[in-house]
């Protein structure tokens, strides 16, 4: 899924990593330190590394949260240019990880309201249903009642996580 490159007059909902509703939220800052910085993507699951205040994409440690708030980070650009929009943060960046709340995420497969969420332990990509090989269950995570399916892209759903 690509990042927004055009600014419109109306504010759109469904931006990956943005809060979906104005309900309560619980989040905490962590230093991102993943095996591959390419996995430090907004809208993915992170776990604690064992070093205080540090988290990695995926993993099997304690649940640190979902990386949120795409608009609060500077853009380091991408390989194609320094001003290219990206949802990926470098290792060493401080990211806000949400442990309670509702946030927009990309969903590569069909999801129904109430489906449990899982994540890939290598990349942190969120999926639905019972976890398979290389996946773990997202504690207290489920699909909330909202879904957008832009043409030619993955579905955008709301991940609801309660602490």
FENNORQUI-V935052 format. One line per field, one symbol per residue. ss: DSSP state (H for helix, E for strand, C for the rest). psi: psi as a letter, one per 20 degrees, with the letter a starting at -180 (. if undefined). A space follows every 50 residues. Layout:
BEGIN
ss = ???
psi = ???
END
This chain:
BEGIN
ss = CCCCCCCCCCCCCCCCCCECCCCCCEEEEEEECCCCHHHCECCCEEEECC CCCEEEECCCCCEEEEEECHHHCCCCCECCECCCCCCECCCCCEEEEEEE EEEEEEECCCCCCCCEEEEECCCCCEEECCCCCCEEEEEEEEEEEEEECC CCCCEEEEEEECC
psi = pqqpjpprhqpqrjppiqphrkaqqprqqqppnrhphiimppjrqqrqii ppjqqqpcrjaqohapprmhijqqoiaahiqijpqqjpqqqiqpqoppip apqpqpoirpqqpipqqrqpighjppaqaqqapjqqqopkprprnppqnq pkrrqprppppq.
END
